[in-house]
Amino acid sequence: MDISLRQTRAFEAVADEGSITRAAERLHLTQPAVSMQIKKLEEQAGLALIQVVGKRVFLTEAGKEMLRYCRRINRDVQEARAVMQALNELRHGRISIGVASTVNYFATHFIASFHALHPEIQIRMEVTNRETLLQELQELDKDLFLMGQPPADSALEATPFMENPLVVIASPRHPLTECREIALEALAEEPFVVREPGSGTRMALEGFLTRHGMELASHMEMNSNEAIKQAVMAGLGLGVVSRHTVRLELAAGALVELPVAGFPLLRQWYLVHRRDRPLSHAAREFKRYLLEAAEEGRLSELPEQAEPTG
């Protein structure tokens, strides 16, 4: 059956009004136009749907069955229209965001500020490591990703939105904290506490050292920034982390940023999504809001939080 919305609406109006004339007035159509839609619907059904007695219209048994479906169709279309309008007006919608663990230090507060403007948009944020983010980018698992250097892939649209300075940190008790200037070579024999292989910070550090003919001497690997901070505070070695992750500890004197030549290493945070997955209206608004906040410097003013350790 090839039934149109014009037919279902006309039939429902005739059934409600019990009159083709009044149904035409309700639909702002002519009487012949309504009669034509009913006739086409009957042709599709292969059965008589109405019976006209005088000026009154009565439904046949087939008409009563058809009316149930017409009401359902019209109701579903009205609901779909309302949902689409709500999505267009950002009164509804969902966004899934993959966030690199380092970005989480300020991303949560930014997402909270966005949610305050659009409370009816549901946001699902998952914090994970770089390896998992790269896998999810291939699997179209999220709408948006906030991460460090994205892979070179023409299928991705990557927009830098904020500087990510990598700094060398030490315990306040470390002898190098007494130095005003530290040559890079002075770190050659220092033990380091670093992120796992494949992490953006680890790759940036190793690339920088390789360009200067150096490599990490002894080092311990940790799978989170919080673990690195705790290890450095305990005196297990030096660390290289994003300055965003240690602002609170630096202000409190729990950690010290060392003035090492060549540092900070300036990287960028990126907003990434796949070109072959069209963004929803809600996701486009989130992207616009993030880039606008970054351009105005509001991201750097956000409070930061400790990374969950549990």
N, C-alpha and C positions, 0 to 999 in steps of 0.2 A: 504493500500500500504506500502510495506517495501522497502523504497528507501534509498540507501546509499550515503554518500558524494562522493565516487568515481564515482558513476553514475551521480550525479548532476554536478560535475566538468567536467567530460568527455563530457557531453551533452552541457554544456555551451561553452566549447572550440571548439567543432565541429560546433556549431551554429555560433560562432564568426569567425572561420577560413573558414567555408564553405568547409572543407576538413578534412577527417579522418586522412590523412597522416600528414597534418600540425598540426592538433590538437594533434597527438601523439608526434610530435617534441616539441610542446609547453609544454606538460605535462611530457616530458622525459619518454614516454612509447612506447611500440611497437604498431604498427597499429592493430594487432589482439586483443591486450589488450583493446584498446579503442573501437573497434567494439563490443567486448564482453560486455562492460559496457553499451553501447547504446542498445544492444539487451536485456539485463536484465531489463533496464529501460522501454523498450517497453513492455516487458512481464508483468511488474508491472502495467503499464498503461492500458494494454489490447488494445492498439491502436498503429498504425504505427506513429512514431514521425518524421522520416526523409524519404526523397526520394532521391536516388542517380541517377543522370543523368550524364553519362560520368564520369568525375573526380570531379564533383561538387555535393555538398550535399545541399538539400533544405529542409526546415521544412514544415511539413504538418500543417493543422490547429490545430490539437492536439499538434503538436510539438511547435507551437508558444505559446500556452497556457502553456505548460510544461516549456518552457524557462523562462517565467516570474517567476514561482515558484523556478526554479533552481537558477536563479540569486539572488533571495531574500534569499534563504537558504545559498548560498555560501557567500553572503555579510554579513549575520548575524553571520555566523561562523567566518569569518575574523574579524568582530568587537569584538566578544566574545574573540577571541584569543588575540587581541590587548589589551582589557581591563584586561584580566588575566595577561598578561605580565606586564602591567602598575602596577597592584596591587602587583605583585611579586617584582617589582623594586621600590615600594613605591612611584610611581608617581601618585597614585590615591588611593582612599579609604575613609572610614568614620569610626570614632570612637565616641561612645557615652560614657560619663563618668559621674558617679554620685559622687558628692563630699560632704563630711560633711562640715557644715558651718565653723568649726574651721580650717579645712584643706585649705579652700579657701584663707587664708591669705598668703600662699606661692604657692598654686597650680596654680593660674592664671599665675604667672610669669614663672613657670616651663613649663606649656603648651605653653606659648609664645616662649620659647627657643626651644621646640620640633618643633613647627610650623615653626620656622625660618629655620630649617633643612629640613622640609618636607612640603613646602607651599601648595602642591596640595592635601594633606590629609585634609578632612573636619572633624573638631572636634566639637562635641556638648557637652557642659558641663552644668550640672544642679546642683546647690548648694541647699542643703536641710538638714533637720534634720535627726537624727539617725533613728527615727521611719519610716520615708518614705524610707530611704535607705534599711532598712531591708525588707520592703514590696517589693521594686523593685528587691532585690536579689531573692526573691521567684518567682517573675513574669517574670524573664529574661528580664527586661526592659532596661538594659544597658550592654555594653560590659565589662566595668571595674568600680570599685568603690574604692575611696580613703576615708578611714574612720578610726576611732579608733577601739577598740577591737571588732572583728567580732563575731557573734554567733558561738557556737560549732556545726558545721554542716559538715558532711563528704562530702556533695555535693559541698562544697566551698573550693577553694584554696586561702589561705590567706598568704601573704608574708610580714613580717615586713620590713620597709625600713627606718624608721627614728624615733628617740626618740621624745616623746611628754611630756615634763616636765610640770606638773601642779603646779602652784605657788599661794600663797596667796597675794592678792593685796589690797592696801588701798589708801585712799586720802592722799596727802602730809600733810594734817592738822590733821591726826589721831594721837592720843597720842602714839600708839604702834610704830610709825615710829622712835621714839627716842630710841627704845631698840635695842641692838646689838644681843641679843638672846631672843627668845620668846618660852616659854614652850607651848606645845599644850593645856594644861589645861587653859591657859590664854585666849583662844578663846571661852571657854565654854559659856559665857554669851554675846558674841559679836553677833550683828545682821549680817546676811549674805545676799548677793544678789546672787542667784544661777540660774542655767539653769532649764528648765522644767523637770519634772519626765521622766525618760526613756533616757535622754541624757547621752552620755558616760562620760562627766565630772561630772555630778551629781551622777551617779552610783559609779564612782571612789571615789569621796569625801565621800559619805555616807558609802561605804565599809570600807574606811580607818578609819573613826570615829567609826564605829561599832567595829572594831578590837581593838580599844583603849577605849572601853566602853563609848563612847560619842555619842551625836547626835546633830543635828543643833538645836539651841535655836529658836530665832525668825528669820524668813527669808522672803525675797521677791523673787518671781520667775520672770525670764525674758526669752524670747524665742530666744535671740541672744546674742552673745558675745559683740557686740557693745553696746547693751542696758545695759549689766552688767557693762562695762567700764564707761559709762556715769553715771550710778547710783552710782558707787563707787566714781567717781570723785566728785559727788554732795554731798558725805558724808552720803549716805543712808546705808552704811554697808561695810563689807569686801567682797571680791570676791575670787573665786578660778577659774582660767582660765589657758589655755595653755600659756606658756611663749611666744610662737610664735605670739599670738594675741595682745600682749601688748609691744612688743619690742620698737615700736616708742614712745609710751606714757612714758615708763620707761626712755628712752633716753632724752625725753623732760622735765622730771620731773613732768609730769601731774599725774603720778601714781607712787607708791612705792611698790617694792616687799618686803614683810616682811620675816625676817629670822626665820621662825617657825620650831620647831623641827619636823623632819619627812618629811619635804618638801625640795625640790620639790618631788611630787609623779611622779615617772618615768613610763610612759606608752609608747606605740608604735603606730605609724601610720602604717596602713596596706594597701597593694594593694590587692584587693579581686576580684575574678571572679568565676563563676560557672564552675565546672569540666565538666558538661554535655553540655556546650555551647562552642564549639571550637572557639578559638580566631582567628580573621582574621590576615593576615600578618601585617597589619598596627597596630592592637592592640598588637600583640606580640612585634613589634618594640618599641612601646610606653612603654611597660612593661620593656623591656631590657634597654631602655634609662633611665627610672626612677631609676631602681635598680643600674645601673652603676653610675648615678649622685649621688645617695645617698651614695654609697660605697666610692666615691671620695670626699665626703663632699661638693659637689657643691650645694646641696639643702639648707644647712644652710647659704650659702652666698647670697641666693636670697633676693631681697628686698621684703618687705611685704607691704600689702595694707590694708586700712580700709575696714571693711565689709560694704557693701551697707546698708543703713538704710531705703531706700525708698521702 
